[in-house]
């Protein structure tokens, strides 16, 4: 199991009050905890329960960061 955080090439680190973060996690409770954490930090989290939903959201919204849960078997 591996967690990765990717920063968008277009994400400015300065002059931004809130970052759009996509959280991709199949476990509902952990996804909720991560979203709550980023909300408390003043960020704007979005959640996807799988890769397909994540791709749909990426096509609709320009995210600053992606937090992805990767399972290696």
Buried (B, 14 or more C-beta within 10 A) or exposed (E): EEEEEEEBEEBEEEEEEEBBBBBBBEEEEEBEEBBEEBEEEEBBBBBBBEEEBBEEBBEEEEBBBBBBBEEEE
